[in-house]
Amino acid sequence: MVEVFKTNVQRRGVANALVALLHNNFPGSRINFDLEDCDRVLRVEGDNFHPEKVMMLVNENGFQCHIMED
């Protein structure tokens, strides 16, 4: 399963911290940010993650996070 999220994360350090947090919650998933993209894309790929929880964790850390529509 692959899900792509639009965020408002702008700093690499913040992105790295969020990736670490998400890896702790969804071990084995591939997680990365593309901060060069205008949508500050967060991509999560794996079998054992829940998009709603990804959004909740990012939101709880003070950032916007929404599933990108096709």
PEUR-V991405 format. One record per residue. N is the residue number from 0. RES is the residue in one letter. PHI is phi in radians with two decimals (none if undefined). PSI is psi as a letter, one per 20 degrees, with the letter a starting at -180 (none if undefined). D_FIRST is the distance of its C-alpha to the first C-alpha in whole Angstrom. Layout:
# PEUR-V991405
n res phi psi d_first
N RES PHI PSI D_FIRST
N RES PHI PSI D_FIRST
This chain:
# PEUR-V991405
n res phi psi d_first
0 M none p 0
1 V -2.23 p 4
2 E -2.30 q 7
3 V -2.09 p 10
4 F -2.09 q 13
5 K -1.64 p 17
6 T -2.28 r 19
7 N -2.05 k 23
8 V -1.23 p 23
9 Q -2.09 h 25
10 R -1.77 p 26
11 R -1.09 g 25
12 G -1.06 g 26
13 V -1.14 g 25
14 A -1.03 g 21
15 N -1.10 g 22
16 A -1.13 g 23
17 L -1.16 h 20
18 V -1.07 g 17
19 A -1.07 g 19
20 L -1.05 g 19
21 L -1.16 h 15
22 H -1.09 h 15
23 N -1.11 h 18
24 N -1.51 h 16
25 F -2.32 m 13
26 P -1.05 q 14
27 G 1.55 i 12
28 S -1.46 q 10
29 R -1.67 p 10
30 I -2.36 p 12
31 N -2.72 q 15
32 F -1.90 q 17
33 D -2.04 n 18
34 L -1.39 i 22
35 E -1.35 h 23
36 D -1.23 q 22
37 C -1.09 h 23
38 D -1.64 j 21
39 R 0.82 m 20
40 V -1.20 p 16
41 L -1.92 p 14
42 R -2.04 p 11
43 V -2.19 p 8
44 E -2.29 p 6
45 G 2.95 a 5
46 D -1.77 i 6
47 N -2.17 l 9
48 F -2.28 q 9
49 H -2.09 o 10
50 P -0.92 h 10
51 E -1.11 h 14
52 K -1.25 h 15
53 V -1.00 g 13
54 M -1.06 g 16
55 M -1.08 g 18
56 L -1.11 g 19
57 V -1.17 g 19
58 N -1.06 g 21
59 E -1.10 h 23
60 N -1.68 j 24
61 G 1.59 j 26
62 F -2.16 q 23
63 Q -1.42 q 22
64 C -2.74 o 18
65 H -2.38 q 17
66 I -1.15 p 13
67 M -1.39 p 14
68 E -1.39 q 15
69 D -1.13 none 15
